[in-house]
């Protein structure tokens, strides 16, 4: 890790990760950390605009996903 660099990915970095991922992506830790600028609303909007909704799961707080 680079000292002084952000620990969390920006929305743009997450979108690039989703585009490059061969399978589904689970996006979490949004709206949960006081230093996290990416919210579920921002992610949902970005994902929809990019046509990637079928590749991403965004669980609600407390939601359990089963595979």
mmJSON file of the N, C-alpha and C atoms, coordinates in Angstrom:
{"data_MODEL":{"atom_site":{
"group_PDB":["ATOM","ATOM","ATOM","ATOM","ATOM","ATOM","ATOM","ATOM","ATOM","ATOM","ATOM","ATOM","ATOM","ATOM","ATOM","ATOM","ATOM","ATOM","ATOM","ATOM","ATOM","ATOM","ATOM","ATOM","ATOM","ATOM","ATOM","ATOM","ATOM","ATOM","ATOM","ATOM","ATOM","ATOM","ATOM","ATOM","ATOM","ATOM","ATOM","ATOM","ATOM","ATOM","ATOM","ATOM","ATOM","ATOM","ATOM","ATOM","ATOM","ATOM","ATOM","ATOM","ATOM","ATOM","ATOM","ATOM","ATOM","ATOM","ATOM","ATOM","ATOM","ATOM","ATOM","ATOM","ATOM","ATOM","ATOM","ATOM","ATOM","ATOM","ATOM","ATOM","ATOM","ATOM","ATOM","ATOM","ATOM","ATOM","ATOM","ATOM","ATOM","ATOM","ATOM","ATOM","ATOM","ATOM","ATOM","ATOM","ATOM","ATOM","ATOM","ATOM","ATOM","ATOM","ATOM","ATOM","ATOM","ATOM","ATOM","ATOM","ATOM","ATOM","ATOM","ATOM","ATOM","ATOM","ATOM","ATOM","ATOM","ATOM","ATOM","ATOM","ATOM","ATOM","ATOM","ATOM","ATOM","ATOM","ATOM","ATOM","ATOM","ATOM","ATOM","ATOM","ATOM","ATOM","ATOM","ATOM","ATOM","ATOM","ATOM","ATOM","ATOM","ATOM","ATOM","ATOM","ATOM","ATOM","ATOM","ATOM","ATOM","ATOM","ATOM","ATOM","ATOM","ATOM","ATOM","ATOM","ATOM","ATOM","ATOM","ATOM","ATOM","ATOM","ATOM","ATOM","ATOM","ATOM","ATOM","ATOM","ATOM","ATOM","ATOM","ATOM","ATOM","ATOM","ATOM","ATOM","ATOM","ATOM","ATOM","ATOM","ATOM","ATOM","ATOM","ATOM","ATOM","ATOM","ATOM","ATOM","ATOM","ATOM","ATOM","ATOM","ATOM","ATOM","ATOM","ATOM","ATOM","ATOM","ATOM","ATOM","ATOM","ATOM","ATOM","ATOM","ATOM","ATOM","ATOM","ATOM","ATOM"],
"id":[1,2,3,4,5,6,7,8,9,10,11,12,13,14,15,16,17,18,19,20,21,22,23,24,25,26,27,28,29,30,31,32,33,34,35,36,37,38,39,40,41,42,43,44,45,46,47,48,49,50,51,52,53,54,55,56,57,58,59,60,61,62,63,64,65,66,67,68,69,70,71,72,73,74,75,76,77,78,79,80,81,82,83,84,85,86,87,88,89,90,91,92,93,94,95,96,97,98,99,100,101,102,103,104,105,106,107,108,109,110,111,112,113,114,115,116,117,118,119,120,121,122,123,124,125,126,127,128,129,130,131,132,133,134,135,136,137,138,139,140,141,142,143,144,145,146,147,148,149,150,151,152,153,154,155,156,157,158,159,160,161,162,163,164,165,166,167,168,169,170,171,172,173,174,175,176,177,178,179,180,181,182,183,184,185,186,187,188,189,190,191,192,193,194,195,196,197,198,199,200,201],
"type_symbol":["N","C","C","N","C","C","N","C","C","N","C","C","N","C","C","N","C","C","N","C","C","N","C","C","N","C","C","N","C","C","N","C","C","N","C","C","N","C","C","N","C","C","N","C","C","N","C","C","N","C","C","N","C","C","N","C","C","N","C","C","N","C","C","N","C","C","N","C","C","N","C","C","N","C","C","N","C","C","N","C","C","N","C","C","N","C","C","N","C","C","N","C","C","N","C","C","N","C","C","N","C","C","N","C","C","N","C","C","N","C","C","N","C","C","N","C","C","N","C","C","N","C","C","N","C","C","N","C","C","N","C","C","N","C","C","N","C","C","N","C","C","N","C","C","N","C","C","N","C","C","N","C","C","N","C","C","N","C","C","N","C","C","N","C","C","N","C","C","N","C","C","N","C","C","N","C","C","N","C","C","N","C","C","N","C","C","N","C","C","N","C","C","N","C","C","N","C","C","N","C","C"],
"label_atom_id":["N","CA","C","N","CA","C","N","CA","C","N","CA","C","N","CA","C","N","CA","C","N","CA","C","N","CA","C","N","CA","C","N","CA","C","N","CA","C","N","CA","C","N","CA","C","N","CA","C","N","CA","C","N","CA","C","N","CA","C","N","CA","C","N","CA","C","N","CA","C","N","CA","C","N","CA","C","N","CA","C","N","CA","C","N","CA","C","N","CA","C","N","CA","C","N","CA","C","N","CA","C","N","CA","C","N","CA","C","N","CA","C","N","CA","C","N","CA","C","N","CA","C","N","CA","C","N","CA","C","N","CA","C","N","CA","C","N","CA","C","N","CA","C","N","CA","C","N","CA","C","N","CA","C","N","CA","C","N","CA","C","N","CA","C","N","CA","C","N","CA","C","N","CA","C","N","CA","C","N","CA","C","N","CA","C","N","CA","C","N","CA","C","N","CA","C","N","CA","C","N","CA","C","N","CA","C","N","CA","C","N","CA","C","N","CA","C","N","CA","C","N","CA","C","N","CA","C","N","CA","C","N","CA","C"],
"label_alt_id":[null,null,null,null,null,null,null,null,null,null,null,null,null,null,null,null,null,null,null,null,null,null,null,null,null,null,null,null,null,null,null,null,null,null,null,null,null,null,null,null,null,null,null,null,null,null,null,null,null,null,null,null,null,null,null,null,null,null,null,null,null,null,null,null,null,null,null,null,null,null,null,null,null,null,null,null,null,null,null,null,null,null,null,null,null,null,null,null,null,null,null,null,null,null,null,null,null,null,null,null,null,null,null,null,null,null,null,null,null,null,null,null,null,null,null,null,null,null,null,null,null,null,null,null,null,null,null,null,null,null,null,null,null,null,null,null,null,null,null,null,null,null,null,null,null,null,null,null,null,null,null,null,null,null,null,null,null,null,null,null,null,null,null,null,null,null,null,null,null,null,null,null,null,null,null,null,null,null,null,null,null,null,null,null,null,null,null,null,null,null,null,null,null,null,null,null,null,null,null,null,null],
"label_comp_id":["UNK","UNK","UNK","UNK","UNK","UNK","UNK","UNK","UNK","UNK","UNK","UNK","UNK","UNK","UNK","UNK","UNK","UNK","UNK","UNK","UNK","UNK","UNK","UNK","UNK","UNK","UNK","UNK","UNK","UNK","UNK","UNK","UNK","UNK","UNK","UNK","UNK","UNK","UNK","UNK","UNK","UNK","UNK","UNK","UNK","UNK","UNK","UNK","UNK","UNK","UNK","UNK","UNK","UNK","UNK","UNK","UNK","UNK","UNK","UNK","UNK","UNK","UNK","UNK","UNK","UNK","UNK","UNK","UNK","UNK","UNK","UNK","UNK","UNK","UNK","UNK","UNK","UNK","UNK","UNK","UNK","UNK","UNK","UNK","UNK","UNK","UNK","UNK","UNK","UNK","UNK","UNK","UNK","UNK","UNK","UNK","UNK","UNK","UNK","UNK","UNK","UNK","UNK","UNK","UNK","UNK","UNK","UNK","UNK","UNK","UNK","UNK","UNK","UNK","UNK","UNK","UNK","UNK","UNK","UNK","UNK","UNK","UNK","UNK","UNK","UNK","UNK","UNK","UNK","UNK","UNK","UNK","UNK","UNK","UNK","UNK","UNK","UNK","UNK","UNK","UNK","UNK","UNK","UNK","UNK","UNK","UNK","UNK","UNK","UNK","UNK","UNK","UNK","UNK","UNK","UNK","UNK","UNK","UNK","UNK","UNK","UNK","UNK","UNK","UNK","UNK","UNK","UNK","UNK","UNK","UNK","UNK","UNK","UNK","UNK","UNK","UNK","UNK","UNK","UNK","UNK","UNK","UNK","UNK","UNK","UNK","UNK","UNK","UNK","UNK","UNK","UNK","UNK","UNK","UNK","UNK","UNK","UNK","UNK","UNK","UNK"],
"label_asym_id":["A","A","A","A","A","A","A","A","A","A","A","A","A","A","A","A","A","A","A","A","A","A","A","A","A","A","A","A","A","A","A","A","A","A","A","A","A","A","A","A","A","A","A","A","A","A","A","A","A","A","A","A","A","A","A","A","A","A","A","A","A","A","A","A","A","A","A","A","A","A","A","A","A","A","A","A","A","A","A","A","A","A","A","A","A","A","A","A","A","A","A","A","A","A","A","A","A","A","A","A","A","A","A","A","A","A","A","A","A","A","A","A","A","A","A","A","A","A","A","A","A","A","A","A","A","A","A","A","A","A","A","A","A","A","A","A","A","A","A","A","A","A","A","A","A","A","A","A","A","A","A","A","A","A","A","A","A","A","A","A","A","A","A","A","A","A","A","A","A","A","A","A","A","A","A","A","A","A","A","A","A","A","A","A","A","A","A","A","A","A","A","A","A","A","A","A","A","A","A","A","A"],
"label_entity_id":["1","1","1","1","1","1","1","1","1","1","1","1","1","1","1","1","1","1","1","1","1","1","1","1","1","1","1","1","1","1","1","1","1","1","1","1","1","1","1","1","1","1","1","1","1","1","1","1","1","1","1","1","1","1","1","1","1","1","1","1","1","1","1","1","1","1","1","1","1","1","1","1","1","1","1","1","1","1","1","1","1","1","1","1","1","1","1","1","1","1","1","1","1","1","1","1","1","1","1","1","1","1","1","1","1","1","1","1","1","1","1","1","1","1","1","1","1","1","1","1","1","1","1","1","1","1","1","1","1","1","1","1","1","1","1","1","1","1","1","1","1","1","1","1","1","1","1","1","1","1","1","1","1","1","1","1","1","1","1","1","1","1","1","1","1","1","1","1","1","1","1","1","1","1","1","1","1","1","1","1","1","1","1","1","1","1","1","1","1","1","1","1","1","1","1","1","1","1","1","1","1"],
"label_seq_id":[1,1,1,2,2,2,3,3,3,4,4,4,5,5,5,6,6,6,7,7,7,8,8,8,9,9,9,10,10,10,11,11,11,12,12,12,13,13,13,14,14,14,15,15,15,16,16,16,17,17,17,18,18,18,19,19,19,20,20,20,21,21,21,22,22,22,23,23,23,24,24,24,25,25,25,26,26,26,27,27,27,28,28,28,29,29,29,30,30,30,31,31,31,32,32,32,33,33,33,34,34,34,35,35,35,36,36,36,37,37,37,38,38,38,39,39,39,40,40,40,41,41,41,42,42,42,43,43,43,44,44,44,45,45,45,46,46,46,47,47,47,48,48,48,49,49,49,50,50,50,51,51,51,52,52,52,53,53,53,54,54,54,55,55,55,56,56,56,57,57,57,58,58,58,59,59,59,60,60,60,61,61,61,62,62,62,63,63,63,64,64,64,65,65,65,66,66,66,67,67,67],
"pdbx_PDB_ins_code":[null,null,null,null,null,null,null,null,null,null,null,null,null,null,null,null,null,null,null,null,null,null,null,null,null,null,null,null,null,null,null,null,null,null,null,null,null,null,null,null,null,null,null,null,null,null,null,null,null,null,null,null,null,null,null,null,null,null,null,null,null,null,null,null,null,null,null,null,null,null,null,null,null,null,null,null,null,null,null,null,null,null,null,null,null,null,null,null,null,null,null,null,null,null,null,null,null,null,null,null,null,null,null,null,null,null,null,null,null,null,null,null,null,null,null,null,null,null,null,null,null,null,null,null,null,null,null,null,null,null,null,null,null,null,null,null,null,null,null,null,null,null,null,null,null,null,null,null,null,null,null,null,null,null,null,null,null,null,null,null,null,null,null,null,null,null,null,null,null,null,null,null,null,null,null,null,null,null,null,null,null,null,null,null,null,null,null,null,null,null,null,null,null,null,null,null,null,null,null,null,null],
"Cartn_x":[0.841,0.0,0.877,0.465,1.167,0.724,1.669,1.359,0.664,-0.457,-1.189,-2.173,-2.231,-3.161,-4.479,-5.584,-6.882,-6.867,-7.59,-7.712,-8.84,-9.851,-11.034,-11.055,-11.642,-11.738,-12.809,-12.565,-13.577,-14.636,-15.744,-16.798,-16.249,-15.394,-14.809,-13.928,-13.152,-12.3,-13.144,-14.221,-15.114,-15.748,-16.171,-16.784,-15.793,-14.549,-13.536,-13.319,-13.285,-13.15,-14.309,-15.538,-16.714,-16.61,-16.25,-16.121,-15.097,-13.999,-12.921,-13.138,-14.065,-14.296,-15.025,-14.567,-15.212,-16.553,-16.801,-18.041,-18.748,-19.63,-20.372,-19.503,-19.878,-19.173,-20.168,-19.722,-20.533,-19.928,-20.686,-20.231,-20.729,-19.794,-20.195,-19.403,-19.694,-19.08,-19.435,-20.533,-20.999,-21.932,-21.981,-22.832,-22.471,-21.328,-20.987,-19.8,-18.973,-17.756,-17.789,-17.352,-17.424,-16.453,-15.481,-14.544,-14.822,-15.962,-16.32,-17.249,-16.743,-17.545,-18.486,-18.383,-19.238,-20.429,-21.617,-22.846,-23.536,-24.509,-25.298,-25.988,-26.484,-27.166,-26.209,-25.003,-24.012,-23.669,-23.433,-23.076,-24.214,-25.434,-26.575,-26.739,-26.576,-26.688,-25.583,-24.357,-23.224,-23.378,-23.801,-23.971,-25.072,-26.179,-27.285,-26.87,-26.208,-25.767,-24.788,-24.006,-22.999,-23.535,-24.78,-25.376,-24.769,-24.336,-23.672,-24.501,-25.775,-26.625,-26.633,-26.49,-26.533,-25.256,-24.205,-22.931,-22.708,-23.616,-23.331,-24.471,-24.079,-25.013,-24.617,-25.595,-25.358,-26.299,-25.813,-26.694,-27.014,-28.212,-28.622,-27.956,-27.91,-27.351,-28.078,-27.319,-27.891,-28.37,-28.377,-28.836,-27.805,-28.291,-27.428,-27.629,-26.53,-26.594,-26.206,-26.951,-26.641,-26.377,-25.354,-24.971,-25.021],
"Cartn_y":[-1.186,0.0,1.237,2.212,3.487,4.313,4.799,5.617,6.894,7.21,8.428,8.289,7.134,6.913,6.36,6.554,6.049,4.529,4.049,2.616,1.988,2.775,2.277,2.755,1.941,2.305,3.373,4.235,5.219,4.505,5.177,4.602,4.265,5.112,4.841,3.597,3.433,2.248,0.982,1.068,-0.081,-0.433,0.552,0.292,-0.403,0.012,-0.633,-2.077,-2.306,-3.654,-4.536,-4.01,-4.767,-5.109,-4.121,-4.361,-5.463,-5.492,-6.448,-7.814,-7.892,-9.141,-10.154,-11.415,-12.428,-12.916,-12.72,-13.187,-12.073,-12.456,-11.468,-10.841,-9.625,-8.862,-8.538,-8.658,-8.25,-6.96,-5.89,-4.586,-4.403,-4.152,-3.992,-2.875,-2.636,-1.601,-0.187,-0.045,1.303,1.781,3.067,3.668,3.15,2.503,1.894,2.556,3.225,3.805,5.321,6.007,7.47,8.064,7.282,7.79,7.238,6.591,5.997,6.939,7.524,8.479,7.836,6.52,5.828,5.242,5.611,5.133,4.116,3.405,2.472,3.214,4.399,5.178,5.502,5.96,6.274,5.019,3.898,2.666,2.172,2.178,1.733,2.584,3.886,4.776,4.498,4.356,4.089,2.751,1.742,0.401,0.402,1.058,1.127,1.848,2.991,3.759,2.977,2.111,1.34,0.017,-0.298,-1.542,-2.78,-2.665,-3.771,-4.373,-4.066,-4.511,-6.021,-6.772,-8.233,-8.82,-8.009,-8.5,-8.161,-7.381,-6.85,-7.13,-7.558,-7.681,-6.647,-5.889,-4.899,-5.221,-5.984,-6.356,-5.17,-5.201,-4.185,-4.492,-3.524,-3.743,-4.923,-5.882,-7.035,-8.145,-7.902,-8.91,-10.028,-11.256,-12.415,-12.945,-13.148,-13.728,-15.198,-16.042,-17.468,-17.894,-18.713,-19.172,-20.672],
"Cartn_z":[0.0,0.0,0.0,-0.769,-0.776,0.421,1.187,2.352,1.885,2.508,2.188,1.045,0.396,-0.711,-0.164,-0.894,-0.434,-0.27,0.74,0.978,0.169,-0.133,-0.822,-2.264,-3.131,-4.541,-4.741,-5.698,-6.093,-6.937,-7.213,-8.051,-9.434,-9.996,-11.314,-11.288,-10.228,-10.105,-9.957,-9.211,-9.051,-10.392,-11.154,-12.463,-13.391,-13.38,-14.206,-13.754,-12.45,-11.907,-12.374,-12.323,-12.748,-14.228,-15.046,-16.496,-16.794,-16.055,-16.309,-15.651,-14.717,-13.996,-14.874,-14.865,-15.697,-15.136,-13.863,-13.242,-12.513,-11.605,-10.833,-9.751,-9.382,-8.354,-7.241,-6.008,-4.864,-4.331,-4.407,-3.918,-2.489,-1.563,-0.168,0.495,1.739,2.571,2.133,1.417,1.077,2.183,2.373,3.413,4.805,4.949,6.23,6.911,6.16,6.712,6.566,7.595,7.538,6.521,6.036,5.038,3.647,3.474,2.18,1.437,0.368,-0.41,-1.399,-1.618,-2.565,-1.825,-2.26,-1.634,-2.532,-1.992,-2.814,-3.953,-3.667,-4.701,-5.846,-5.52,-6.553,-7.354,-6.659,-7.349,-8.234,-7.723,-8.533,-9.781,-9.654,-10.814,-11.83,-11.367,-12.254,-12.96,-12.22,-12.775,-13.832,-13.54,-14.497,-15.774,-15.632,-16.796,-17.666,-17.033,-17.76,-18.301,-17.996,-18.472,-17.83,-16.596,-15.914,-14.779,-14.739,-13.628,-13.443,-14.528,-14.435,-13.834,-13.676,-13.148,-11.681,-11.07,-9.736,-8.76,-7.569,-6.458,-5.418,-4.926,-3.879,-2.728,-1.761,-0.656,0.252,0.803,1.773,3.104,3.989,5.333,5.977,6.457,7.132,6.206,4.911,3.966,3.838,3.733,3.547,2.127,1.424,0.082,0.169,-0.522,-0.541,-1.98,-2.152,-3.502,-3.57],
"occupancy":[1.0,1.0,1.0,1.0,1.0,1.0,1.0,1.0,1.0,1.0,1.0,1.0,1.0,1.0,1.0,1.0,1.0,1.0,1.0,1.0,1.0,1.0,1.0,1.0,1.0,1.0,1.0,1.0,1.0,1.0,1.0,1.0,1.0,1.0,1.0,1.0,1.0,1.0,1.0,1.0,1.0,1.0,1.0,1.0,1.0,1.0,1.0,1.0,1.0,1.0,1.0,1.0,1.0,1.0,1.0,1.0,1.0,1.0,1.0,1.0,1.0,1.0,1.0,1.0,1.0,1.0,1.0,1.0,1.0,1.0,1.0,1.0,1.0,1.0,1.0,1.0,1.0,1.0,1.0,1.0,1.0,1.0,1.0,1.0,1.0,1.0,1.0,1.0,1.0,1.0,1.0,1.0,1.0,1.0,1.0,1.0,1.0,1.0,1.0,1.0,1.0,1.0,1.0,1.0,1.0,1.0,1.0,1.0,1.0,1.0,1.0,1.0,1.0,1.0,1.0,1.0,1.0,1.0,1.0,1.0,1.0,1.0,1.0,1.0,1.0,1.0,1.0,1.0,1.0,1.0,1.0,1.0,1.0,1.0,1.0,1.0,1.0,1.0,1.0,1.0,1.0,1.0,1.0,1.0,1.0,1.0,1.0,1.0,1.0,1.0,1.0,1.0,1.0,1.0,1.0,1.0,1.0,1.0,1.0,1.0,1.0,1.0,1.0,1.0,1.0,1.0,1.0,1.0,1.0,1.0,1.0,1.0,1.0,1.0,1.0,1.0,1.0,1.0,1.0,1.0,1.0,1.0,1.0,1.0,1.0,1.0,1.0,1.0,1.0,1.0,1.0,1.0,1.0,1.0,1.0,1.0,1.0,1.0,1.0,1.0,1.0],
"B_iso_or_equiv":[0.0,0.0,0.0,0.0,0.0,0.0,0.0,0.0,0.0,0.0,0.0,0.0,0.0,0.0,0.0,0.0,0.0,0.0,0.0,0.0,0.0,0.0,0.0,0.0,0.0,0.0,0.0,0.0,0.0,0.0,0.0,0.0,0.0,0.0,0.0,0.0,0.0,0.0,0.0,0.0,0.0,0.0,0.0,0.0,0.0,0.0,0.0,0.0,0.0,0.0,0.0,0.0,0.0,0.0,0.0,0.0,0.0,0.0,0.0,0.0,0.0,0.0,0.0,0.0,0.0,0.0,0.0,0.0,0.0,0.0,0.0,0.0,0.0,0.0,0.0,0.0,0.0,0.0,0.0,0.0,0.0,0.0,0.0,0.0,0.0,0.0,0.0,0.0,0.0,0.0,0.0,0.0,0.0,0.0,0.0,0.0,0.0,0.0,0.0,0.0,0.0,0.0,0.0,0.0,0.0,0.0,0.0,0.0,0.0,0.0,0.0,0.0,0.0,0.0,0.0,0.0,0.0,0.0,0.0,0.0,0.0,0.0,0.0,0.0,0.0,0.0,0.0,0.0,0.0,0.0,0.0,0.0,0.0,0.0,0.0,0.0,0.0,0.0,0.0,0.0,0.0,0.0,0.0,0.0,0.0,0.0,0.0,0.0,0.0,0.0,0.0,0.0,0.0,0.0,0.0,0.0,0.0,0.0,0.0,0.0,0.0,0.0,0.0,0.0,0.0,0.0,0.0,0.0,0.0,0.0,0.0,0.0,0.0,0.0,0.0,0.0,0.0,0.0,0.0,0.0,0.0,0.0,0.0,0.0,0.0,0.0,0.0,0.0,0.0,0.0,0.0,0.0,0.0,0.0,0.0,0.0,0.0,0.0,0.0,0.0,0.0],
"pdbx_formal_charge":[null,null,null,null,null,null,null,null,null,null,null,null,null,null,null,null,null,null,null,null,null,null,null,null,null,null,null,null,null,null,null,null,null,null,null,null,null,null,null,null,null,null,null,null,null,null,null,null,null,null,null,null,null,null,null,null,null,null,null,null,null,null,null,null,null,null,null,null,null,null,null,null,null,null,null,null,null,null,null,null,null,null,null,null,null,null,null,null,null,null,null,null,null,null,null,null,null,null,null,null,null,null,null,null,null,null,null,null,null,null,null,null,null,null,null,null,null,null,null,null,null,null,null,null,null,null,null,null,null,null,null,null,null,null,null,null,null,null,null,null,null,null,null,null,null,null,null,null,null,null,null,null,null,null,null,null,null,null,null,null,null,null,null,null,null,null,null,null,null,null,null,null,null,null,null,null,null,null,null,null,null,null,null,null,null,null,null,null,null,null,null,null,null,null,null,null,null,null,null,null,null],
"auth_seq_id":[1,1,1,2,2,2,3,3,3,4,4,4,5,5,5,6,6,6,7,7,7,8,8,8,9,9,9,10,10,10,11,11,11,12,12,12,13,13,13,14,14,14,15,15,15,16,16,16,17,17,17,18,18,18,19,19,19,20,20,20,21,21,21,22,22,22,23,23,23,24,24,24,25,25,25,26,26,26,27,27,27,28,28,28,29,29,29,30,30,30,31,31,31,32,32,32,33,33,33,34,34,34,35,35,35,36,36,36,37,37,37,38,38,38,39,39,39,40,40,40,41,41,41,42,42,42,43,43,43,44,44,44,45,45,45,46,46,46,47,47,47,48,48,48,49,49,49,50,50,50,51,51,51,52,52,52,53,53,53,54,54,54,55,55,55,56,56,56,57,57,57,58,58,58,59,59,59,60,60,60,61,61,61,62,62,62,63,63,63,64,64,64,65,65,65,66,66,66,67,67,67],
"auth_comp_id":["UNK","UNK","UNK","UNK","UNK","UNK","UNK","UNK","UNK","UNK","UNK","UNK","UNK","UNK","UNK","UNK","UNK","UNK","UNK","UNK","UNK","UNK","UNK","UNK","UNK","UNK","UNK","UNK","UNK","UNK","UNK","UNK","UNK","UNK","UNK","UNK","UNK","UNK","UNK","UNK","UNK","UNK","UNK","UNK","UNK","UNK","UNK","UNK","UNK","UNK","UNK","UNK","UNK","UNK","UNK","UNK","UNK","UNK","UNK","UNK","UNK","UNK","UNK","UNK","UNK","UNK","UNK","UNK","UNK","UNK","UNK","UNK","UNK","UNK","UNK","UNK","UNK","UNK","UNK","UNK","UNK","UNK","UNK","UNK","UNK","UNK","UNK","UNK","UNK","UNK","UNK","UNK","UNK","UNK","UNK","UNK","UNK","UNK","UNK","UNK","UNK","UNK","UNK","UNK","UNK","UNK","UNK","UNK","UNK","UNK","UNK","UNK","UNK","UNK","UNK","UNK","UNK","UNK","UNK","UNK","UNK","UNK","UNK","UNK","UNK","UNK","UNK","UNK","UNK","UNK","UNK","UNK","UNK","UNK","UNK","UNK","UNK","UNK","UNK","UNK","UNK","UNK","UNK","UNK","UNK","UNK","UNK","UNK","UNK","UNK","UNK","UNK","UNK","UNK","UNK","UNK","UNK","UNK","UNK","UNK","UNK","UNK","UNK","UNK","UNK","UNK","UNK","UNK","UNK","UNK","UNK","UNK","UNK","UNK","UNK","UNK","UNK","UNK","UNK","UNK","UNK","UNK","UNK","UNK","UNK","UNK","UNK","UNK","UNK","UNK","UNK","UNK","UNK","UNK","UNK","UNK","UNK","UNK","UNK","UNK","UNK"],
"auth_asym_id":["A","A","A","A","A","A","A","A","A","A","A","A","A","A","A","A","A","A","A","A","A","A","A","A","A","A","A","A","A","A","A","A","A","A","A","A","A","A","A","A","A","A","A","A","A","A","A","A","A","A","A","A","A","A","A","A","A","A","A","A","A","A","A","A","A","A","A","A","A","A","A","A","A","A","A","A","A","A","A","A","A","A","A","A","A","A","A","A","A","A","A","A","A","A","A","A","A","A","A","A","A","A","A","A","A","A","A","A","A","A","A","A","A","A","A","A","A","A","A","A","A","A","A","A","A","A","A","A","A","A","A","A","A","A","A","A","A","A","A","A","A","A","A","A","A","A","A","A","A","A","A","A","A","A","A","A","A","A","A","A","A","A","A","A","A","A","A","A","A","A","A","A","A","A","A","A","A","A","A","A","A","A","A","A","A","A","A","A","A","A","A","A","A","A","A","A","A","A","A","A","A"],
"auth_atom_id":["N","CA","C","N","CA","C","N","CA","C","N","CA","C","N","CA","C","N","CA","C","N","CA","C","N","CA","C","N","CA","C","N","CA","C","N","CA","C","N","CA","C","N","CA","C","N","CA","C","N","CA","C","N","CA","C","N","CA","C","N","CA","C","N","CA","C","N","CA","C","N","CA","C","N","CA","C","N","CA","C","N","CA","C","N","CA","C","N","CA","C","N","CA","C","N","CA","C","N","CA","C","N","CA","C","N","CA","C","N","CA","C","N","CA","C","N","CA","C","N","CA","C","N","CA","C","N","CA","C","N","CA","C","N","CA","C","N","CA","C","N","CA","C","N","CA","C","N","CA","C","N","CA","C","N","CA","C","N","CA","C","N","CA","C","N","CA","C","N","CA","C","N","CA","C","N","CA","C","N","CA","C","N","CA","C","N","CA","C","N","CA","C","N","CA","C","N","CA","C","N","CA","C","N","CA","C","N","CA","C","N","CA","C","N","CA","C","N","CA","C","N","CA","C","N","CA","C","N","CA","C","N","CA","C"],
"pdbx_PDB_model_num":[1,1,1,1,1,1,1,1,1,1,1,1,1,1,1,1,1,1,1,1,1,1,1,1,1,1,1,1,1,1,1,1,1,1,1,1,1,1,1,1,1,1,1,1,1,1,1,1,1,1,1,1,1,1,1,1,1,1,1,1,1,1,1,1,1,1,1,1,1,1,1,1,1,1,1,1,1,1,1,1,1,1,1,1,1,1,1,1,1,1,1,1,1,1,1,1,1,1,1,1,1,1,1,1,1,1,1,1,1,1,1,1,1,1,1,1,1,1,1,1,1,1,1,1,1,1,1,1,1,1,1,1,1,1,1,1,1,1,1,1,1,1,1,1,1,1,1,1,1,1,1,1,1,1,1,1,1,1,1,1,1,1,1,1,1,1,1,1,1,1,1,1,1,1,1,1,1,1,1,1,1,1,1,1,1,1,1,1,1,1,1,1,1,1,1,1,1,1,1,1,1]
}}}
